[in-house]
Amino acid sequence: MLDKERALWMGKFQFLEQQRDQSKADLEELQKKFQQSLELQQKMHFDNKTNVEMTHSQMIQQLKGNYEQRMKEQ
């Protein structure tokens, strides 16, 4: 009887250890995915900001060109 109980508890203990190890591995994987998502979002924000700045710069150059053209015409 004692051996059966010991085997039962050992099985339960091994199962819990496997669950713990799997949970740790899942957590590490989720942390990596979260970090990758965060980095991607930061890159997208930077790229968007750069595009907006380039668009504004182009618009300013165009307005400056229009202004200079009008000044020459007058």
Helices and strands as residue ranges (DSSP letters): H 2-73
